[in-house]
Amino acid sequence: MLNIIKSDFFKLKRSRVFWVCVLMSLVLGLIITVALQQSMNAALNSELVRDAEMMFAMIPDAAGVWVLGLAFSMNLHLIFIAAFTAIFVSMEFGGGTIKNALSRGASRTKIFFSKFLVCSTAALVMLAVFMSTTLISGSMMWGFDPNGIATVSGIISMTSMQTLLAIAFVALFVFITMTLRGGGGSIAVCIISVTIMPTILGAFNMLAGNSIDLERYWLGESVTNLATVTPASADISLGIIVAIVWGIATLLAGTMLFKKIDVK
């Protein structure tokens, strides 16, 4: 398996898509901070009282750690992770790389987990760049934490939970791409799972008469709920359970499915 992992990491380092996604993660962090500042200025100068009141309420909270939490809650950083994972894995099918590996006797389980490991590493790099850029730019704009709201444990909790949930999302993205194999379809479904899934689950909630809150057990919902330096202990516990269940379930399902599909 070590040779498979080494080969995949070599491809990762040479992947233009990976470096583009890393760059876009950096740009996204800057855009969110600048856009927020511009929105504040525009609203404060607006004749609409409601907009001005909303921004006046936000200004006292403005800080580097606050912007980071707000950026996480948007889930936009996950789109680049989804796109990269779908492209990186699907290219292995399109180029015949996986078929060649299987013909040499490589285990399908090892191939699957190698893709997961490499894509998780790529996701952590993108996440680190996004976090650093957002935190630094926000701190330069408003200060790191002028109100003294954040604690070391709170910051560690937020970043570690976001990391865990991002890895769980990678497991889901690898499962989707290994199932669909096609680049375009995989990219679309992976991005939909980030952007539209909450709406779909909300519709199911309504059809069920709101008897069960399906959104509460979705990865994206946990990402939003835990995008704060003052998380509730109940949200942390649920977030850990959601990440572990989704991660393990998609890895097991993906591995079993990959063993049965015909690789051409």
C-alpha positions as CSV (number, residue, x, y, z in Angstrom):
1,M,0.0,0.0,0.0
2,L,2.9,2.3,0.7
3,N,3.8,2.4,-3.0
4,I,0.2,3.3,-3.9
5,I,0.2,6.1,-1.4
6,K,3.6,7.4,-2.6
7,S,2.3,7.4,-6.2
8,D,-0.8,9.3,-5.3
9,F,1.1,11.9,-3.3
10,F,3.4,12.3,-6.3
11,K,0.4,13.0,-8.5
12,L,-0.9,15.4,-5.9
13,K,2.2,17.5,-5.9
14,R,2.1,17.7,-9.7
15,S,-1.6,18.4,-9.9
16,R,-2.4,21.8,-11.3
17,V,-6.0,21.4,-10.0
18,F,-4.7,21.0,-6.4
19,W,-2.6,24.2,-6.6
20,V,-5.4,26.1,-8.2
21,C,-7.8,25.1,-5.4
22,V,-5.2,26.1,-2.8
23,L,-4.9,29.5,-4.5
24,M,-8.7,29.9,-4.7
25,S,-8.9,29.0,-1.0
26,L,-6.6,31.9,-0.2
27,V,-8.5,34.2,-2.5
28,L,-11.8,33.2,-0.9
29,G,-10.5,34.1,2.6
30,L,-9.6,37.5,1.3
31,I,-12.8,38.1,-0.6
32,I,-15.0,37.2,2.4
33,T,-13.1,39.7,4.6
34,V,-13.1,42.5,2.1
35,A,-16.7,41.9,1.1
36,L,-17.8,42.0,4.7
37,Q,-16.0,45.3,5.2
38,Q,-17.5,46.8,2.0
39,S,-21.0,45.6,3.1
40,M,-20.6,47.3,6.4
41,N,-19.5,50.6,4.8
42,A,-22.3,50.4,2.3
43,A,-25.0,49.6,4.9
44,L,-23.8,52.3,7.2
45,N,-24.1,54.9,4.4
46,S,-27.4,53.4,3.3
47,E,-30.7,55.2,3.6
48,L,-32.3,51.9,4.6
49,V,-32.6,52.0,8.4
50,R,-32.8,48.2,8.7
51,D,-29.5,47.7,6.9
52,A,-27.8,50.3,9.0
53,E,-29.1,48.9,12.2
54,M,-28.0,45.4,11.2
55,M,-24.5,46.5,10.5
56,F,-24.3,48.6,13.7
57,A,-25.2,45.5,15.6
58,M,-22.4,43.5,13.8
59,I,-19.6,46.1,14.2
60,P,-18.9,45.5,17.9
61,D,-18.3,41.8,17.2
62,A,-16.0,42.4,14.2
63,A,-12.7,40.6,14.8
64,G,-10.4,38.1,13.1
65,V,-11.8,35.1,15.0
66,W,-15.4,36.4,14.4
67,V,-14.8,36.6,10.6
68,L,-13.2,33.1,10.6
69,G,-16.3,31.7,12.2
70,L,-18.6,33.6,9.8
71,A,-16.5,32.3,6.9
72,F,-16.8,28.7,8.1
73,S,-20.6,29.0,8.5
74,M,-20.9,29.8,4.7
75,N,-19.5,26.4,3.8
76,L,-17.9,27.9,0.7
77,H,-14.5,26.5,1.4
78,L,-15.9,23.0,1.1
79,I,-16.8,23.6,-2.6
80,F,-13.1,23.7,-3.6
81,I,-12.4,20.5,-1.6
82,A,-15.4,18.9,-3.3
83,A,-14.3,20.0,-6.8
84,F,-10.7,18.9,-6.3
85,T,-11.6,15.5,-4.8
86,A,-14.0,14.8,-7.7
87,I,-11.5,15.8,-10.4
88,F,-8.5,14.0,-8.8
89,V,-10.3,10.7,-8.3
90,S,-12.3,10.7,-11.5
91,M,-9.1,11.4,-13.6
92,E,-7.8,8.1,-12.3
93,F,-10.7,6.3,-14.0
94,G,-10.5,8.4,-17.2
95,G,-6.8,7.9,-17.6
96,G,-7.0,4.2,-17.0
97,T,-4.6,4.5,-13.9
98,I,-6.8,2.5,-11.6
99,K,-7.3,-0.2,-14.2
100,N,-3.6,-0.5,-14.6
101,A,-3.1,-0.7,-10.9
102,L,-5.7,-3.4,-10.6
103,S,-4.1,-5.4,-13.4
104,R,-0.8,-5.4,-11.4
105,G,-2.6,-7.0,-8.5
106,A,-3.2,-3.9,-6.3
107,S,-6.0,-4.3,-3.7
108,R,-9.1,-2.3,-4.3
109,T,-9.4,-1.5,-0.6
110,K,-5.8,-0.1,-0.6
111,I,-6.5,2.0,-3.7
112,F,-9.7,3.4,-2.2
113,F,-8.1,4.3,1.1
114,S,-5.1,5.8,-0.7
115,K,-7.4,8.2,-2.6
116,F,-9.1,9.1,0.7
117,L,-5.8,9.7,2.5
118,V,-4.3,11.9,-0.3
119,C,-7.6,13.8,-0.8
120,S,-7.8,14.4,3.0
121,T,-4.3,15.7,3.0
122,A,-5.1,18.1,0.1
123,A,-8.3,19.2,2.0
124,L,-6.3,19.9,5.1
125,V,-3.8,22.1,3.1
126,M,-6.7,24.0,1.5
127,L,-8.4,24.3,4.9
128,A,-5.2,25.6,6.6
129,V,-4.7,28.2,3.8
130,F,-8.3,29.3,4.0
131,M,-8.2,29.6,7.8
132,S,-4.9,31.4,7.9
133,T,-5.9,33.9,5.2
134,T,-9.3,34.7,6.7
135,L,-7.9,35.0,10.3
136,I,-4.9,37.2,9.3
137,S,-6.9,39.5,7.0
138,G,-9.7,39.8,9.5
139,S,-7.3,40.6,12.3
140,M,-5.6,43.2,10.1
141,M,-9.0,44.8,9.5
142,W,-10.5,44.7,13.0
143,G,-8.0,43.1,15.3
144,F,-7.6,39.5,16.4
145,D,-10.0,39.5,19.3
146,P,-10.5,43.0,20.7
147,N,-13.5,42.0,22.8
148,G,-11.7,39.1,24.5
149,I,-14.4,36.6,23.5
150,A,-12.2,33.9,22.2
151,T,-10.3,31.5,24.4
152,V,-7.5,29.1,23.4
153,S,-9.8,26.1,24.0
154,G,-12.5,27.8,22.0
155,I,-10.3,28.4,19.0
156,I,-8.9,24.9,19.2
157,S,-12.4,23.5,19.4
158,M,-13.6,25.4,16.4
159,T,-10.6,24.6,14.1
160,S,-10.4,20.9,15.2
161,M,-14.1,20.3,14.7
162,Q,-14.0,22.0,11.3
163,T,-11.1,19.8,10.4
164,L,-12.9,16.7,11.5
165,L,-16.0,17.6,9.5
166,A,-14.0,18.5,6.4
167,I,-12.3,15.0,6.5
168,A,-15.8,13.4,6.8
169,F,-16.9,15.4,3.8
170,V,-13.8,14.1,1.9
171,A,-14.9,10.5,2.7
172,L,-18.3,11.4,1.2
173,F,-16.8,13.0,-1.9
174,V,-14.5,10.0,-2.5
175,F,-17.5,7.7,-2.2
176,I,-19.6,9.7,-4.6
177,T,-16.7,9.9,-7.2
178,M,-15.8,6.2,-6.9
179,T,-19.5,5.4,-7.5
180,L,-20.1,7.7,-10.4
181,R,-16.6,7.7,-11.9
182,G,-17.4,10.4,-14.4
183,G,-15.8,13.7,-13.9
184,G,-18.7,16.1,-14.7
185,G,-21.3,14.1,-12.8
186,S,-19.1,13.6,-9.7
187,I,-18.2,17.3,-9.5
188,A,-21.9,18.3,-9.8
189,V,-23.1,15.8,-7.1
190,C,-20.2,16.6,-4.7
191,I,-20.9,20.4,-5.0
192,I,-24.7,19.8,-4.6
193,S,-24.0,17.8,-1.4
194,V,-22.4,21.0,0.0
195,T,-24.7,23.7,-1.4
196,I,-28.2,22.2,-2.0
197,M,-28.4,19.3,0.4
198,P,-29.7,21.4,3.4
199,T,-32.6,22.6,1.2
200,I,-33.4,19.0,0.1
201,L,-33.4,17.8,3.7
202,G,-35.5,20.8,4.7
203,A,-38.1,19.8,2.1
204,F,-38.1,16.2,3.5
205,N,-38.7,17.7,6.9
206,M,-41.7,19.6,5.7
207,L,-43.1,16.4,3.9
208,A,-42.7,14.5,7.2
209,G,-44.5,17.2,9.1
210,N,-41.4,18.4,10.8
211,S,-41.5,15.3,13.0
212,I,-37.8,14.8,12.6
213,D,-35.1,17.4,11.8
214,L,-33.0,15.6,9.2
215,E,-30.8,18.7,8.7
216,R,-29.5,18.4,12.3
217,Y,-27.8,15.1,11.3
218,W,-26.2,16.5,8.2
219,L,-22.5,17.3,8.0
220,G,-23.1,20.8,6.6
221,E,-25.4,21.7,9.5
222,S,-22.7,20.7,12.0
223,V,-20.1,22.8,10.1
224,T,-22.4,25.8,10.5
225,N,-23.3,25.1,14.1
226,L,-19.7,24.7,15.1
227,A,-18.4,27.8,13.3
228,T,-17.9,29.6,16.5
229,V,-15.3,30.0,19.3
230,T,-18.1,29.5,21.9
231,P,-19.7,26.3,20.8
232,A,-22.4,24.5,22.9
233,S,-21.2,21.2,24.3
234,A,-24.3,19.5,22.9
235,D,-23.3,20.8,19.4
236,I,-19.8,19.5,19.8
237,S,-21.0,16.1,20.9
238,L,-23.4,15.9,18.0
239,G,-20.8,17.2,15.5
240,I,-18.3,14.5,16.5
241,I,-21.0,11.7,16.2
242,V,-22.2,13.1,12.8
243,A,-18.6,13.3,11.5
244,I,-17.7,9.8,12.6
245,V,-20.9,8.1,11.5
246,W,-20.9,9.8,8.0
247,G,-17.1,9.2,7.6
248,I,-17.1,5.6,8.6
249,A,-20.4,4.8,6.7
250,T,-19.2,6.3,3.4
251,L,-15.8,4.7,3.7
252,L,-17.2,1.3,4.3
253,A,-19.9,1.7,1.6
254,G,-17.4,3.1,-0.9
255,T,-15.0,0.3,-0.3
256,M,-17.6,-2.4,-0.7
257,L,-19.0,-0.8,-3.8
258,F,-15.6,-0.3,-5.4
259,K,-14.9,-4.0,-5.0
260,K,-18.0,-4.9,-7.0
261,I,-17.9,-2.3,-9.9
262,D,-16.4,-3.1,-13.2
263,V,-13.4,-0.8,-13.9
264,K,-12.9,-0.3,-17.6
